[in-house]
Each structure stands twice: as C-alpha cells, then as structure tokens.
C-alpha cells in the first residue's frame, strides 16, 4: 500500500504573519493541497501563535474534507481547544517558545503519566491521538503504554545527516522503530525535514502509512504553486513503493 501524504500548511501562515495581514491564507492552501491529492492537512497551533491562529484551526475543521491533524503541546489550554474543535487526529509534540521548529521527539518515557492522561482525555473525546517521537525502541514502547493509536517518527536526524554513513544509520533506526511500532499494533507516520531529495527511502518503508511534510512543499510552492508542489511530492512517494 502506498503511504499517504499529509501537508502541513504552517508556513503559509508564517508568510501571512510576516505582514500581519490576511494573505496568503493557510485555509485556501489546505483546500488546494487536497485538490492536488493530499490525504490530510496538518497545522501546529503553538502557544505563542507565531503562525497558525485559533481561527485558522476552526475554519479548517469546517472545510477539510480528508482529515485534519492538529499538532499541539500537551497543555490544558490545547487539550480544551482540541475538544472544542475535534480534529480527526491530535499529535502531541514537544514545544519550546524559542525554537524555530520542533527540534526533536516528545520524551514520552520521561512524562508517561501526563502523556497517558492527555491521550485518555482526547480519545474519550473522539479524537485519535498520535505521539511525535524519536525513532528509538524505548519511546515506541512507552507510546504504546499511553494508549495512543499512532506514532509519528521524527525523521530530522535522517534529513540533517551530512554523510551517507550517518544517513543510513538514521534510516535504519526509523525502519526498526516502524517495525517495532507496527508489531505493537500502532499505526506509523513519519515526518520532519523530508524534502524532494530525501523522501524516497522513507516512503519505501512498508510500515509507514503516512508522510507528514510541510516546509519543503511550501518552499517549492512559492516557485511553482501549491498544486504542482503537492503533485510532485506525491509522484516521488508513489515511485518509491
């Protein structure tokens, strides 16, 4: 089965917020991504609201026809909002105010009790829960114990590798974590730093059901349009498997 592509439109909002106006609209970008073949839309509502705004999330819930994945910190504020908006999936991610982008996976093992409580509340509210984790066995196993249905494997180390040896070592960790997670009954997604040059080896991993990609598609879209950028990424993903 080919992996699905979910498109993160955060950085459409980043461009909008640079001028504080209304353009470009991440909601419009999400709709175009769906038309181009994306199987889902992702947004990260950060504590500091640096790009996506509450209004964006609420509008996206109304118009997204595939599935809406809300990335969020495991805070009471975000849990309350998620239960009001009811995205199809809530992905719990670590968040530091000063970081440019998410820098690593959630330390589920180090905060398992809190993670399990948030997973329980969201699941009881009718939302599937994904945990964004580093591809290491301990985090996969801890994620399973929380009751989460999905793990998204952090591919940043793979994407940032400077040598082929380091890249292959990072890829092997992703493959092993995906295999372990699937064996435990978890659904497997992957993302962070994936682009048009490095997506193929991750797309070919049989356990990976979905690739979550944002920045590289938005960057490409500034040159060629959202429609073409999404279709080009889908072509690469489908060619890999």
Rosetta silent file (secondary structure, phi, psi, omega in degrees, C-alpha in Angstrom):
SEQUENCE: XXXXXXXXXXXXXXXXXXXXXXXXXXXXXXXXXXXXXXXXXXXXXXXXXXXXXXXXXXXXXXXXXXXXXXXXXXXXXXXXXXXXXXXXXXXXXXXXXXXXXXXXXXXXXXXXXXXXXXXXXXXXXXXXXXXXXXXXXXXXXXXXXXXXXXXXXXXXXXXXXXXXXXXXXXXXXXXXXXXXXXXXXXXXXXXXXXXXXXXXXXXXXXXXXXXXXXXXXXXXXXXXXXXXXXXXXXXXXXXXX
SCORE:     score description
SCORE:     0.000 S_00000001
   1 L     0.000  133.682  178.929    0.000    0.000    0.000 S_00000001
   2 L   -71.268  141.486  175.306    1.344    3.435   -0.896 S_00000001
   3 L   -69.731  148.662  176.645    1.872    5.849    2.006 S_00000001
   4 E   -81.981  162.431  175.051   -0.443    8.830    2.196 S_00000001
   5 E  -117.772  121.208  171.689    0.784   12.437    2.132 S_00000001
   6 E  -109.141  134.030 -172.458   -0.459   14.917    4.710 S_00000001
   7 E  -106.739  125.629  176.728    0.548   18.521    4.078 S_00000001
   8 E   -89.108  124.000 -176.321    1.461   20.933    6.853 S_00000001
   9 L  -105.729   18.116 -179.757    0.416   24.488    5.963 S_00000001
  10 H   -52.225  -43.879 -170.390    2.007   26.255    8.957 S_00000001
  11 H   -81.493   -8.888  163.211    4.462   28.191    6.834 S_00000001
  12 H   -64.529  -43.173  178.093    1.774   29.609    4.602 S_00000001
  13 H   -67.280  -32.679  177.117    0.648   31.254    7.836 S_00000001
  14 H   -58.949  -44.230  178.727    4.263   32.246    8.597 S_00000001
  15 H   -63.751  -42.708  178.349    4.330   34.289    5.385 S_00000001
  16 H   -59.805  -46.955 -175.497    0.965   35.851    6.257 S_00000001
  17 H   -67.789  -20.391  178.931    2.055   36.778    9.772 S_00000001
  18 H   -60.942  -28.909  179.060    5.180   38.488    8.442 S_00000001
  19 H  -110.829   -8.025  178.991    2.929   41.336    7.299 S_00000001
  20 L    69.489   20.525 -179.077    0.117   40.836    9.780 S_00000001
  21 L  -103.738 -146.521 -176.538   -2.482   40.767    7.041 S_00000001
  22 L  -111.998   -4.529 -175.621   -4.798   38.166    5.571 S_00000001
  23 L  -123.786  146.476   -7.855   -2.643   36.759    2.759 S_00000001
  24 L   -76.028  158.398 -173.718   -1.671   34.110    1.956 S_00000001
  25 L   -95.929  116.645  179.174   -4.459   32.111    3.550 S_00000001
  26 H   -63.849  -25.245  177.691   -3.470   28.698    5.020 S_00000001
  27 H   -68.738  -43.521  176.140   -7.085   27.571    4.733 S_00000001
  28 H   -63.298  -40.346  178.816   -7.055   28.194    0.986 S_00000001
  29 H   -62.359  -39.706  178.295   -3.693   26.426    0.751 S_00000001
  30 H   -62.063  -42.235  179.799   -5.132   23.415    2.567 S_00000001
  31 H   -64.968  -40.439  177.333   -8.024   23.193    0.127 S_00000001
  32 H   -65.595  -38.567  178.275   -5.640   23.368   -2.844 S_00000001
  33 H   -62.224  -40.558  177.699   -3.454   20.665   -1.309 S_00000001
  34 H   -63.757  -43.723  179.284   -6.471   18.373   -1.024 S_00000001
  35 H   -60.252  -35.038 -178.958   -7.445   19.016   -4.634 S_00000001
  36 L   -77.518   -8.041  175.687   -3.897   18.113   -5.646 S_00000001
  37 L   119.882   -0.599  177.429   -4.161   14.742   -3.889 S_00000001
  38 L   -61.762  142.417 -179.025   -3.086   15.269   -0.276 S_00000001
  39 L   -96.423    0.475  179.399   -4.765   12.831    2.094 S_00000001
  40 E  -170.817  163.202  178.469   -4.643   15.142    5.079 S_00000001
  41 E  -125.478  136.757 -178.841   -3.904   18.624    6.373 S_00000001
  42 E  -122.090  139.509  169.094   -1.696   19.404    9.364 S_00000001
  43 E  -139.406  146.609  176.559   -1.369   22.549   11.454 S_00000001
  44 E  -111.296  110.232  176.130    0.601   23.227   14.621 S_00000001
  45 L   -88.793  104.010 -176.730   -1.139   25.678   16.925 S_00000001
  46 L   -85.760  157.716  178.979    1.710   26.965   19.049 S_00000001
  47 L   -56.919  -38.950 -177.031    1.440   28.598   22.455 S_00000001
  48 L   -88.391    0.424  178.064    2.829   31.870   21.055 S_00000001
  49 L    52.576   44.353 -175.365    0.572   31.743   17.952 S_00000001
  50 L   -72.641  -23.063  177.678    3.542   32.594   15.749 S_00000001
  51 L  -135.002  -78.913  179.423    1.885   31.278   12.585 S_00000001
  52 L   -67.797  137.811  178.880   -1.382   29.326   12.774 S_00000001
  53 L  -110.180  161.860 -179.795   -4.147   31.121   14.687 S_00000001
  54 H   -54.617  -41.413 -179.177   -7.158   29.718   16.526 S_00000001
  55 H   -61.126  -37.994  177.823   -9.442   30.997   13.783 S_00000001
  56 H   -59.079  -45.521 -177.783   -7.444   29.050   11.174 S_00000001
  57 H   -62.579  -42.968 -178.975   -7.969   25.814   13.080 S_00000001
  58 H   -66.914  -39.832  177.456  -11.690   26.381   13.412 S_00000001
  59 H   -67.234  -40.672  179.026  -12.079   27.239    9.725 S_00000001
  60 H   -62.167  -37.666  178.314  -10.011   24.243    8.688 S_00000001
  61 H   -60.631  -31.445 -179.430  -12.251   21.965   10.737 S_00000001
  62 H   -77.632  -32.137 -170.095  -15.176   23.238    8.673 S_00000001
  63 H  -108.097  -21.768 -177.694  -13.600   22.880    5.216 S_00000001
  64 L   -67.425  127.543 -176.803  -11.077   20.000    5.328 S_00000001
  65 L  -102.662  -14.246  178.760  -12.599   17.001    3.582 S_00000001
  66 L   -91.709 -100.470  169.356   -9.773   14.481    4.121 S_00000001
  67 L  -144.790  147.268 -178.165   -8.511   14.550    7.688 S_00000001
  68 E  -106.711  123.918 -179.971   -7.294   17.324    9.947 S_00000001
  69 E  -111.514  116.508  179.053   -4.281   16.692   12.167 S_00000001
  70 E   -99.781  111.904  173.065   -3.736   19.253   14.938 S_00000001
  71 E   -81.280  136.547 -172.365   -0.207   19.313   16.309 S_00000001
  72 E  -158.948  151.621  170.507   -0.218   20.583   19.875 S_00000001
  73 L   -75.447  157.307 -177.773    1.628   20.666   23.157 S_00000001
  74 L   -85.106   57.607 -179.701    0.136   18.546   25.943 S_00000001
  75 L  -106.057  159.399  179.464   -1.171   21.571   27.846 S_00000001
  76 H   -60.552  -38.904 -179.971   -4.583   22.123   29.400 S_00000001
  77 H   -59.519  -46.730 -176.568   -5.202   25.046   27.026 S_00000001
  78 H   -72.381  -35.635  176.643   -4.554   22.957   23.923 S_00000001
  79 H   -62.394  -43.922  179.131   -6.498   19.960   25.185 S_00000001
  80 H   -60.087  -45.138 -179.559   -9.509   22.211   25.815 S_00000001
  81 H   -65.251  -42.490  179.856   -9.284   23.696   22.317 S_00000001
  82 H   -60.348  -39.972 -179.683   -8.887   20.289   20.679 S_00000001
  83 H   -69.424  -23.753  175.052  -12.000   19.005   22.435 S_00000001
  84 H   -79.716  -42.969 -174.317  -13.915   22.029   21.106 S_00000001
  85 H   -82.130  -34.950 -179.100  -12.637   21.812   17.520 S_00000001
  86 L    59.688   62.951  170.273  -12.476   17.991   17.282 S_00000001
  87 L   -64.263  161.613  177.767   -9.708   17.412   14.731 S_00000001
  88 L   -68.035  -37.206  179.537   -9.541   13.893   13.357 S_00000001
  89 E  -134.443  139.109  169.725   -6.078   13.447   14.882 S_00000001
  90 E  -114.448  123.762  178.654   -4.242   15.314   17.622 S_00000001
  91 E  -105.615  118.026  178.943   -0.465   14.914   17.526 S_00000001
  92 E   -82.147  125.693 -177.546    1.289   15.668   20.802 S_00000001
  93 L  -130.137  154.319  171.988    4.628   17.372   20.196 S_00000001
  94 L   -73.485  154.418 -178.177    7.278   18.984   22.403 S_00000001
  95 L  -149.671  125.695  172.171    7.338   22.744   22.251 S_00000001
  96 L  -121.284  134.266 -172.697    9.840   25.390   23.329 S_00000001
  97 L   -57.916  -36.106 -173.419    8.975   29.037   22.778 S_00000001
  98 L   -85.625   -7.154 -176.861   12.438   29.956   21.437 S_00000001
  99 L   -75.541  149.380  176.508   12.796   27.139   18.893 S_00000001
 100 L   -75.959  -38.878  177.643   12.423   27.848   15.170 S_00000001
 101 L  -149.053  167.359 -179.357   10.802   24.481   14.549 S_00000001
 102 L   -57.655  124.916 -168.940   10.197   21.321   16.568 S_00000001
 103 L   -95.307  -11.338 -179.859   13.677   20.126   17.452 S_00000001
 104 L  -174.929 -178.785 -178.028   13.072   16.528   18.459 S_00000001
 105 L   -79.800  163.183  176.473   10.569   13.967   19.555 S_00000001
 106 L   -69.241  134.472  177.185    8.403   14.011   22.660 S_00000001
 107 L   -83.286   79.026 -176.966   10.032   12.317   25.651 S_00000001
 108 L   -64.369  -41.264 -179.470    7.107   10.014   26.293 S_00000001
 109 H   -60.840  -32.481 -177.980    9.119    7.775   28.606 S_00000001
 110 H   -84.327  -10.967  179.705   10.018   10.744   30.798 S_00000001
 111 H  -142.080   43.877 -172.203    6.440   12.008   31.100 S_00000001
 112 H   -63.216  -38.912 -177.641    4.441    8.872   30.559 S_00000001
 113 H   -64.312  -45.649  178.818    1.815    9.559   33.218 S_00000001
 114 H   -65.514  -43.622  179.763    0.958   13.004   31.834 S_00000001
 115 H   -60.411  -42.747 -178.993    1.012   11.742   28.254 S_00000001
 116 H   -63.584  -38.233  179.511   -1.303    8.860   29.139 S_00000001
 117 H   -65.690  -44.181  179.012   -3.761   11.240   30.826 S_00000001
 118 H   -65.484  -42.416  177.298   -3.882   13.561   27.799 S_00000001
 119 H   -58.150  -44.352 -178.944   -4.246   10.580   25.442 S_00000001
 120 H   -61.576  -47.467 -177.181   -7.136    9.296   27.556 S_00000001
 121 H   -63.498  -44.942 -179.298   -8.976   12.627   27.616 S_00000001
 122 H   -67.348  -41.679 -179.902   -8.590   13.222   23.883 S_00000001
 123 H   -63.464  -42.298  177.776   -9.512    9.649   22.983 S_00000001
 124 H   -64.836  -23.779  176.938  -12.630    9.803   25.139 S_00000001
 125 L   -83.884    0.736  176.286  -13.477   12.999   23.270 S_00000001
 126 L    92.515   16.607 -178.040  -13.463   11.107   19.976 S_00000001
 127 L  -110.334  129.961  172.426  -10.029   12.201   18.728 S_00000001
 128 E   -70.476  145.333 -176.271   -7.338    9.790   17.560 S_00000001
 129 E  -120.249  132.335  175.210   -4.008   10.573   19.213 S_00000001
 130 E  -117.685  145.170  175.719   -0.539   10.462   17.683 S_00000001
 131 E  -114.377  127.632  179.382    2.736   10.988   19.545 S_00000001
 132 E   -87.425  110.086 -170.937    5.662   12.622   17.742 S_00000001
 133 E  -132.245  157.042  170.355    8.683   10.652   18.942 S_00000001
 134 E   -69.860  148.454 -176.498   12.291    9.935   18.145 S_00000001
 135 L   -79.995   69.965  177.101   12.719    6.545   16.446 S_00000001
 136 L  -128.133  145.936 -173.745   14.080    4.653   19.432 S_00000001
 137 H   -56.085  -40.029 -176.545   12.574    1.480   20.958 S_00000001
 138 H   -61.987  -38.279 -179.785   12.036    2.973   24.418 S_00000001
 139 H   -73.671  -36.541  176.837    9.878    5.796   23.066 S_00000001
 140 H   -63.033  -46.158 -178.623    7.872    3.471   20.833 S_00000001
 141 H   -65.788  -41.074  177.530    7.163    1.131   23.737 S_00000001
 142 H   -64.120  -38.203  178.702    6.263    3.995   26.076 S_00000001
 143 H   -60.867  -41.884  177.922    3.920    5.401   23.415 S_00000001
 144 H   -60.799  -40.286 -177.851    2.085    2.109   23.249 S_00000001
 145 H   -67.668  -24.634  179.561    1.632    2.105   27.019 S_00000001
 146 H   -72.331  -19.147 -175.809   -0.043    5.534   26.930 S_00000001
 147 L    96.329    1.842  177.273   -2.872    4.208   24.790 S_00000001
 148 L   -61.448  148.919  179.910   -2.010    6.322   21.740 S_00000001
 149 L   -92.365  -22.094 -171.025   -3.140    4.857   18.426 S_00000001
 150 E  -136.474  146.446  164.996   -0.410    6.385   16.226 S_00000001
 151 E  -122.690  139.454  171.684    3.235    7.366   16.435 S_00000001
 152 E  -105.902  117.690 -177.304    4.890    9.825   14.086 S_00000001
 153 E   -81.613  127.542 -179.126    8.581    9.024   13.814 S_00000001
 154 E   -72.153  118.837 -176.830   10.856   12.054   13.828 S_00000001
 155 L  -102.651   13.318 -175.566   12.950   11.963   10.648 S_00000001
 156 H   -63.292  -40.162  179.467   15.023   15.049   11.379 S_00000001
 157 H   -63.361  -41.356  175.368   18.263   13.226   12.171 S_00000001
 158 H   -61.796  -47.892 -175.739   17.970   11.359    8.880 S_00000001
 159 H   -65.800  -32.088 -175.821   17.146   14.529    6.959 S_00000001
 160 H   -91.910   -3.019 -176.305   20.009   16.507    8.515 S_00000001
 161 L   -58.483  136.801 -176.975   22.694   13.813    8.146 S_00000001
 162 L   -92.631  -23.055 -178.880   25.849   15.139    6.490 S_00000001
 163 L  -121.754  158.003  179.296   27.349   11.816    5.403 S_00000001
 164 H   -64.496  -34.630  178.011   25.902    8.757    3.716 S_00000001
 165 H   -62.781  -46.477  178.753   27.011    6.617    6.666 S_00000001
 166 H   -65.846  -37.864 -179.138   25.117    8.797    9.130 S_00000001
 167 H   -64.485  -44.000 -179.636   22.101    8.945    6.822 S_00000001
 168 H   -67.957  -36.815  178.053   21.903    5.163    6.519 S_00000001
 169 H   -65.019  -41.175  178.597   22.316    4.708   10.274 S_00000001
 170 H   -67.694  -39.163  178.472   19.455    7.144   10.912 S_00000001
 171 H   -63.386  -39.811  179.333   17.309    5.465    8.267 S_00000001
 172 H   -62.052  -39.643  177.910   17.885    2.084    9.904 S_00000001
 173 H   -63.369  -39.473  177.440   16.631    3.444   13.223 S_00000001
 174 H   -63.704  -44.754 -179.919   13.472    4.688   11.529 S_00000001
 175 H   -61.426  -44.288 -178.599   12.941    1.321    9.881 S_00000001
 176 H   -67.401  -40.370  178.553   13.443   -0.581   13.137 S_00000001
 177 H   -66.383  -38.745  178.068   11.162    1.746   15.092 S_00000001
 178 H   -63.468  -42.052  179.765    8.467    1.455   12.417 S_00000001
 179 H   -65.385  -42.258  178.804    8.689   -2.321   12.518 S_00000001
 180 H   -64.403  -46.701 -178.913    8.505   -2.366   16.311 S_00000001
 181 H   -60.428  -45.047  178.582    5.578    0.026   16.406 S_00000001
 182 H   -62.016  -39.771  178.287    3.595   -1.922   13.861 S_00000001
 183 H   -63.111  -28.149  178.454    4.301   -5.105   15.808 S_00000001
 184 L   -86.720   -2.001  178.288    2.841   -3.459   18.905 S_00000001
 185 L    93.242   11.283  178.171   -0.306   -2.525   16.993 S_00000001
 186 L   -87.725  149.269  169.528    0.499    1.143   16.438 S_00000001
 187 E   -85.264  147.911 -170.866   -0.107    2.977   13.181 S_00000001
 188 E  -119.346  125.427  169.465    3.050    4.582   11.816 S_00000001
 189 E  -119.784  169.519  178.541    3.591    8.025   10.338 S_00000001
 190 E  -150.765  146.960  177.950    6.870    9.829    9.707 S_00000001
 191 E   179.698  165.820  175.983    7.953   13.389    9.188 S_00000001
 192 L   113.878  112.545  176.980   10.256   16.352    9.812 S_00000001
 193 L    80.895    2.643 -179.853   12.813   17.642    7.356 S_00000001
 194 L   -73.640  139.598 -178.275   11.641   15.444    4.487 S_00000001
 195 L  -142.645 -170.473 -174.274   12.059   17.038    1.074 S_00000001
 196 L   -71.407  -16.813  179.968   12.134   16.245   -2.631 S_00000001
 197 L   -93.329  -29.940 -171.488   15.650   14.804   -2.403 S_00000001
 198 L  -114.932    0.961 -173.604   15.354   12.541    0.657 S_00000001
 199 H   -70.232  -30.162 -172.611   11.731   11.380    0.833 S_00000001
 200 H   -54.919  -52.166 -178.128   12.152    8.200   -1.245 S_00000001
 201 H   -62.136  -27.301  176.640   13.970    5.959    1.261 S_00000001
 202 H   -81.095  -37.995  179.534   11.425    6.776    3.965 S_00000001
 203 H   -62.577  -25.547 -176.335    8.453    6.369    1.639 S_00000001
 204 L   -82.411  -12.085  179.752    9.586    2.853    0.804 S_00000001
 205 L   -65.860  119.206 -169.867    9.416    1.634    4.437 S_00000001
 206 L   -64.049  -28.457 -177.809    6.420   -0.736    4.348 S_00000001
 207 L   -78.210  -16.737 -176.946    5.127    0.061    7.850 S_00000001
 208 E   -78.056  116.288 -178.125    4.909    3.813    7.211 S_00000001
 209 E   -90.020  -27.653 -173.794    1.312    4.694    6.361 S_00000001
 210 E  -146.916  138.638  174.035    1.634    8.450    6.137 S_00000001
 211 E  -109.123  127.886 -178.147    4.308   11.041    5.454 S_00000001
 212 E  -106.952  111.879 -171.093    3.767   14.428    7.055 S_00000001
 213 E  -134.386  135.702 -178.897    5.537   17.150    5.076 S_00000001
 214 L  -133.208  -68.081 -169.394    5.245   20.910    5.178 S_00000001
 215 H   -56.043  -45.997 -175.930    8.198   23.237    4.783 S_00000001
 216 H   -66.553  -34.057  177.769    9.666   21.745    1.616 S_00000001
 217 H   -70.132  -43.508  178.435    6.268   21.738   -0.117 S_00000001
 218 H   -63.474  -41.123  178.460    5.562   25.331    0.891 S_00000001
 219 H   -61.638  -43.862  178.202    9.050   26.348   -0.240 S_00000001
 220 H   -64.900  -38.864 -177.435    8.515   24.641   -3.583 S_00000001
 221 H   -64.865  -28.804  177.585    5.048   26.173   -3.877 S_00000001
 222 H   -63.829  -18.916  179.629    6.443   29.688   -3.662 S_00000001
 223 H  -102.621  -33.375 -170.100    8.066   28.919   -7.005 S_00000001
 224 H  -128.629   -3.547 -178.172    5.615   26.619   -8.794 S_00000001
 225 L    98.107  151.270  179.142    2.205   26.710   -6.960 S_00000001
 226 H   -59.286  -47.165 -177.090    0.683   24.514   -4.253 S_00000001
 227 H   -54.301  -52.604 -177.765   -0.987   22.220   -6.775 S_00000001
 228 H   -67.903  -38.806 -178.950    2.227   21.347   -8.599 S_00000001
 229 H   -62.281  -42.393  178.818    4.311   21.128   -5.413 S_00000001
 230 H   -67.247  -44.854 -178.614    1.919   18.591   -3.865 S_00000001
 231 H   -63.976  -37.730  178.529    1.638   16.544   -7.050 S_00000001
 232 H   -65.435  -40.223  177.521    5.429   16.426   -7.458 S_00000001
 233 H   -67.111  -40.748  177.104    5.849   15.171   -3.887 S_00000001
 234 H   -61.679  -39.718  177.503    3.136   12.539   -4.391 S_00000001
 235 H   -59.103  -41.524  179.719    4.872   11.334   -7.555 S_00000001
 236 H   -67.611  -41.708  179.533    8.094   10.795   -5.596 S_00000001
 237 H   -64.591  -44.927 -178.446    6.300    8.978   -2.780 S_00000001
 238 H   -69.144  -33.753  178.434    4.398    6.700   -5.151 S_00000001
 239 H   -67.937  -24.587 -176.201    7.503    5.941   -7.217 S_00000001
 240 H   -75.342  -27.228 -176.542    9.303    4.773   -4.083 S_00000001
 241 L  -126.234    0.000    0.000    6.878    1.957   -3.293 S_00000001
